[in-house]
Amino acid sequence: MGQKAVIVGAGVGGLSTAIHLAADGFEVSLYEANERVGGRANLLEFAGFRFDTGPSLLNYPWVFDGLFARAGTRLEDEINLLRIDPAIKFYWPDGETFQLSSDLNVLAEECRRLDSRDVAGLFNFLRDARHKYNLSFDRLVTRNADSPLAWFSAAGLRNLRKLGLFRSMDSQLGIHFHSERIRQAFGSYGMYLGGAPYDLPGIFSIIPFGELEHGLWLPEGGMYSLIQAMERTAKRLGVEIKTGAPVSSIVHSNGRVTGVTFDDGALDQAEIVVSNVDVPTTMTRLIGSDSLSDYRPPRMTPGVLTYYLAVDRELPTLNHHSVFLPANPRAAYDQLMKRGQIPTDLSFYVSVASNSDPTLARDGKSAVFLLAPVPLVSEASDIDWASTADNLQRSMFERMNQHGIEISESDVLESKYWSPVDWSDQFGLFDGSAFGAAHNLRQIGPFRARNMSNEINGLYFAGASTTPGTGVPMCVLSGKMVAERIADRAAKEAVA
């Protein structure tokens, strides 16, 4: 048996780390506080309905191909993927819409409808973003770098300007698209990165491109089927997974990690500990920032209110994903990101996964997921989340009705909602942040929290608040990257 590693938290990053380490010959124990693995990507079941709690579509399938190949199996052997196309439709208050599709003929016609000049712009955008995407994933995103110089050198100095690091996402999109609506639609992905498209680096124009290029997919049975496949794969490789086992602290002595403790005082000794809990939560709760020097939490992405609605009828006019944008996105971003307020003109999205996989709801009914970005816990101490959740749900229904999507409170058989406080309490999300550390220029690449501690030897990090970033594919890659760190250090120590 190889060297022992303990992983705290069985989210996507923790499961990915476990699979890679076990494949490398490590003895791996994975502890999860909740009764199910998955972290944010969890499961709710009630009234005969099945809901994914967080991510509702799979993107970048090649990332998962690589993960399962590392374990000696194949993605297509573990889950059945349903292609979702068209997947996303954007709505504006004045009735305008914009439909995304990986079918370029369909997408080009949509661009033409909004601005005839943007058909050429679409193809220029795809060509430019493809170059950025390939460069990013071939040389930057998937590699560990210990300094800005090493990171920028990997890109190649001649390519830095082409990445769009030093212009805004909106400005980058504006190079290609005349239509403000198209820029707003593609720029809306920035919310999940913790910034407005007017502030985030232009490199993030690769996010909508990646979904168009590689498609959007739903595992049959919902996204949690992917989590279950990862759990099965980890166990098959010999990973010991214990759920309902909250870790109370990560123990260290003389600058080296020694193991983890539990609520009953039990200690599991290990010289390698990987925390899949948010990095700032790890530092302030599991380690205690008072024992470390000058720790300052990063800027975080917003919180969210999420709703899980068992609806008493079908909703055929809604896509798998529908995004409802405000009339003035810049003002809405400013309220949310800079003033810590719930935007007056709310942006939100709706997912009706049962329209793609009818097994997720009872016959003739719909499993509906709503998500609205809201302030962080620290910004919302005066918010009554129960009444706010009711008010915002009513507001979202009214907005959908304006677009001819008839849904009302009387249609809801049963429902649940989670506030930022709930997300924080259940999954250790720092300050109730839904997507981990933000992705401003000072928190990407070599400037993001590293996946290994500078002060505690043997302590590592995986997940949305470390490198490479937020989102299910990035968390899978974070597990691969931290496993490479650990394997490299183990090899060097063996030689020494």
Secondary structure, 3 states (H helix, E strand, C coil): CCCEEEEECCEHHHHHHHHHHHHCCCEEEEECCCCCCECCCCEEEECCEEEECCCCCEECHHHHHHHHHHCCCCHHHHCCEEECCCCEEEECCCCCEEEECCCHHHHHHHHHHHCCCHHHHHHHHHHHHHHHHHHHHHHHCCCCCCCHHHHHHHHCHHHHHHHCCCCEHHHHHHCCCCCHHHHHHHHHHHHHHCCCCCCCEHHHHHHHHHHHHHCEEEECCCCHHHHHHHHHHHHHCCCEEECCCCEEEEEEECCEEEEEEECCCCEEECCCEEECCCHHHHHHHHHCHHHCCCCCCCCECCEEEEEEEEECCCCCCCCCEEEECCCCHHHHHHHHHHCCCCCCCCCEEEECHHHCCHHHCCCCCEEEEEEEEECCHHHCCCCCHHHHHHHHHHHHHHHHHHCCCCCCHHHEEEEEEECHHHHHHHHCCHHHCCCCECCCHHHCHHHCCCCECCCCECEEECCCCCCCCCCHHHHHHHHHHHHHHHHHHHHHHHHC
